[in-house]
Amino acid sequence: MGKLTKKIRPTKNNLSKIPKQSGAYLLCRGNNPPYVGSASAGNLQKRIKQQLNIKRGITSIRYKPTGSEREARFWEKIYRDKYNPDQKKV
């Protein structure tokens, strides 16, 4: 299985370290199942920041940079199936 980063807190400093490339990510809220998403090329950092503005109470972030949007969507599906088997893709 693809390696995600260790959990990081959603601080301004940590967010600035997220790569500007495609990738899959998990937004965690305590012990609840994470929100799983993906971002196209050059948008992983931007997409996570956008989601943090929408989703309140996020306590940690994990992500996996990828080489392409297609690979990011592949990992999004893998992580969605693993962490949220009942989550509907919006």
Secondary structure, 3 states (H helix, E strand, C coil): CCCCCCCECCCHHHHHCCCCCCEEEEEECCCCCCEEEEECCCCHHHHHHHHHHHCCCCCEEEEEECCCHHHHHHHHHHHHHHHCCCCCCC
